[in-house]
Amino acid sequence: MLIDLQRSRFGVASLPPSESPDMMVLQAPAAPPKEEALSRPILERRVEAAASAVSEDEVLVPPCNFGVVEHGIYRSGFPMPANVRFLKTLSLRSIVCLCSEQYSEEVTEFAKSDRIRLFQFGVGGTRETLSTVTNDIITGALAVILDIRNHPILIHCKRGKHRTGCLVGCFRKLQNWRISSVHEEYLKFSNPKSRESDMRFIETFNVSCLMECVVGIIYRYHGFGNQSRRLAYHKTQ
């Protein structure tokens, strides 16, 4: 069976991901599901819509290295108090944290007040990604990202470069991106401190370990209305 994950219309749902020893989940009551029509290109980042909802004298400061991965999936560096107003415009349901640093009081209060689920994976920051980022950590984080009930979701590490780049790179492989395009995106966010070890990790990550999860997603996905974005798959001989 061949599974084709659509690059620009990717969105799926699954059963709640299992917790691993490396992950800490701080869970708030689930918010009712929402669905947005894809009326504009993803890379517009919905900033115009967000700006219209705030006053002219209110400054929105995104976290460092902020970017859009897919509709409802964002990436960045570590959120700071100055970023809270901007983050509120994203209507986040979940945050995947790939570092061990603690949030400031302002960011913690923002997550609690907005009922945001925090998935924290204890990944230490070193110069060699292969020594800290493991297949189990990436697989666990991907399981969170693949669940559309966690969207909109923010992925971050300290600088939004190496650990986040590895996770997003493995996500792109699951979407069947060419490895050259995966590397290009990694370099865009990691320059001028790109790491060969990161790109080797992405290249060698075996997405087949998630195929059982993805097949389960196909049969369990219940969607929300006609605008639901689904996995497309084709049986081959």
N, C-alpha and C positions, 0 to 999 in steps of 0.2 A: 504494500500500500504506500503510495506517495502522498505526502502531505505538503501542500503549497501554502505557506503563510504569506498573505498579501502584504507587500511592503508598505503601502501608504494607507491601507484601510484595515490595519491590524487591531483587533480587539476581541478578547475572548473571556470566558468565565469558567471557573472550575470550583471544585469543592475547596474549602479553606485549606491552605497549604499546611503540611505537617511541620511542627516545630523541630528544629535541630538543636543540639547542645550549644551551638555557636550563636543562636539567635535568641534575642529577648523581645517579647511582644508585649507592649502596653496597649491594651485593648479598651476602646471606648464603645458605647452602644452604637450599633450599626445605624447609619443614616439611610433613609429611603432612597432607592436607586434613582438616578437621574440619567437622562440621555440628551445629548445635544446633536442637532443636525450638523453635518459637515458642510456648512455653507461657504466656508472660506478655506484657502490652503492652510495646511498645518503650520508652515514656517512663518506665517504672520504672527504666530504666538499669542494671538488674542489680546495683544497689548492695546490695540485701539479700543476694543470693547471695554477693557479694564479701565482705560483712561477716562472714558465717558462716565464711569460710575463714581469718580472721585472729584473733589473740588480742584480748581485750578492751582491753588496754593499748596496742594498736598503732593509731596515728592515721593515717587515710587522708586525704590532702589532694589534691583534684583540681586540675589546672591552672586558671588563671583563665579565666572565661567557658566552662567546660566544658559541653557539651551533647550530646545524641544526635540524629544526623541520620536514621539508619535503623538497622535491625538490623545490627550489625556495622560501622557507620560513625559515628565520633565527631568532634567538633570542639572546639577549645580555643585558648587562648593558648599562649605558648612554655613548654614543659615545663621545670620547675626541679628541682633535686635533691630538694626536699621532696615532689615529686609522684611519685617513682619507685615507692613502695609502692602507691599508688593505680593507677598505670598497669599494674603487674604484674597486677592483678586483671582487667584487660580482655583479657588473653591476646593482645595485639596481634601481628599478622604484619607490618604495614607502617605507615609514617608518611609523610605528605605534608607537607613543610615549604615554606611559601610565603614564606620570608624568608632573608636571607643570613647571619644571626647564627649563630655556632658554638655547639654544645651544650656543656654543662659536662662535666667528666670523668665525673661520676656518671651522667648521662643517656646519654653515649656508651657507657659500660661496660654499662649496662642494655640498650641496643639490641643490643650485640654478644652479651652472654650469653644473651639471649632470642631470638637469631637473627632480629631484626627488619630488614626491608628498608627502607632510607631513600631516599625520592625527594625530592630537594631542588631546588626551582625558585627560581632567583635573582630574586626580586621585591623591589625596593627599597621602603622605606616613605616615601611622600610624602603630601601633602594632596590630591593629585589622582590617583585610582586610574587614570583613563584614560591617564595618562602612563607608568605602570609595568606595569599588568596588560594583557596582550595576548590576543587570541583564541587564538594558538598556545599560550601558557602555560596558559590555561584548558582548551583542548582536550586538551593533554598530561596535565594533572592529572586531568581527567575520565576519560580512558582508563585511568588507574591505578585510580581509584575504581570504575569499572564492572566491573573484573575481580574476581570473587568470590574468586579464589585469593589476593588481597591482603587479604582480610577475616579478622579484625577490623582496621580501619584507622583511624588518627587523622589528621585534617586540622588544621593549625595555622599561624598566622603569629605576629606579635609579641604582639598583644593578643586575637586571635581575633575581631576585629570586621570590619575592612574588606576585607582580601584574602581571608580565610576566608569572609566574608559574600558576596563576589562569586562565589567558587567554588561555595558551597552554593546561592546563588540560581540560578546557571546549571544546577546539577544538578536543582533543583526544576523549572525550565522543561523539562528533559528528561523529567521525570516528569509533565508536563502540569498542573502547578499553575497556578491563576489568578495573574496578576501581582500582584493585591492581596494574596493570601496570601503570596507571595514577599516582597513589601515588608514585610509585617507581621513575618515571621520575621527579616528583616534588621534592622529597627528594634529588635526585642527584644534582640538581641545587641550592637548598635552604639550605642544610646543611652547617654549624651547627646551623643555625637559622631558622629551619622549624617551621611552625605555624599550629596548629590544626585548627584554624579558616579558613585558606586557604583551607585545605583539606575538611572541612565541606562545604565550599562554592562550591567547585567543585562537591562534591557528590550531593548537593541539586540543582545544576543548572539544569533547565529543558530545554533540547535541543529541545523539541517539539515547542518552540517558534520560532525556525528557520526553521521548516519543510516547511512552506509556501514559505519561501525564497529559500530553497533548491529545491523544486518542480519547482519553477519558473526558477531556474538555469538550470535544466534538459532540459527544453523546449527552453530556450533562448541561450544556449551555442552553439556557432558556430565553435569553435575550429580553429586550424591552422595546416592543413596538416595531414598526416597519423600518425604522432607521437603524436597527441592530446591525452591527458589523460582525460577520461570522467567518470562521475558518472555512476555506475551500479545500477539498481534498479529492483526489481521483484515484481509483483503483487501477493498477497496472498489472499486466500479465507477468 
